[in-house]
Amino acid sequence: MFLLAISLFNYKNFTQEQFEMDAKINCFVGKNGVGKTNVLDAIYHLATGKSYFNPQSVQNIKHGEEFFVIEGVFEKNERKETIHCSLKKGQKKLLKRNGKVYEKFSDHVGFIPLVIISPADSDLITEGSETRRKFMDSVLAQLDNTYLHQLIQYQKTVSQRNALLKYFALNRTFDATTLSIYDEQLAELGPQLFEKRAQFIADFTPIFNAHHQAITGQAETVQLVYESHLYNGNFLDQLKEKLSVDKVLQYTSIGIHKDDLSFQIDHFPIKKFGSQGQQKSYLIALKLAQFEFIKKQSGVKPILLFDDVFDKLDEFRVGKIIDMVNKDSFGQLFISDTHPERTEQVVKQTNQSYKIVHL
């Protein structure tokens, strides 16, 4: 799996640009603000149907323009695949594969396996539980389309139940029969999603620990702890027990939509007790483990995007990444960096083919 070429029209700061890619390493270098990260985000957009950095799709249109178009030609299983993503203001986003429009974007997720490592990943530590749930879901969705469709249905059902609770409060009424329909749907979907998340963490944690030990030289131990209401017993019973609370709050207060991942170092929250260097190592290990997990489960080496990471890593961590590239652990890499000389010096050490694009 690799990207052969990509074209950008009115995407973020680009008016019109086309890039031909090396099958192994591609480096986009230049000063801040020239669009290095935007190229990587365009690749992410083609793989997932959305931006990694700006989920508001219309804000990815170049200022003063009415639309954007991204088109990429990939090679997968010795076959060329053309992916087209476009958006015009006031219209729905369009995603096509080889000219055929996807009715549901979820059908495309996982077709182009991809992992991005970015300074923005610090949000996984600093932000709320939703960010960490999205991390779990992004890995599982790339590997299990059934999981993604179940998750979408669960989220719709929670939204409908919340709307009903608001209606009850606004109109000072209550209908237990209608509410029970949503409760039963959640009680069916929730445990299935919970079991898949729990199994994922059980399988993922040893891979994560191995990467963390390699990056840090076994300096400390780290933990990933999955937290969910569904560990507390029957989900339907819990929904009934929490009904009086939910009626006051006007939303569903328990369920897998409230799950969290506790990031720990030596069994303490890394957000409070981890240094910047320890947090950085934790996140790099997490993303490299994500890469390896997807590779093992799918049998395909995901495309790997390194956004501005060489500027954030010390020589030891960079050396570890170079070792992995030399062992052919990775497939196609994309790197953004502000220092062309440093980038070329790093990629030369990999003994792989590479291309450097100056922006």
Summary of the structure (lengths in Angstrom):
residues: 359
radius of gyration: 22.0
end to end distance: 25.4
largest distance: 70.3
contacts: 1119
relative contact order: 0.16
helix: 50%
strand: 23%
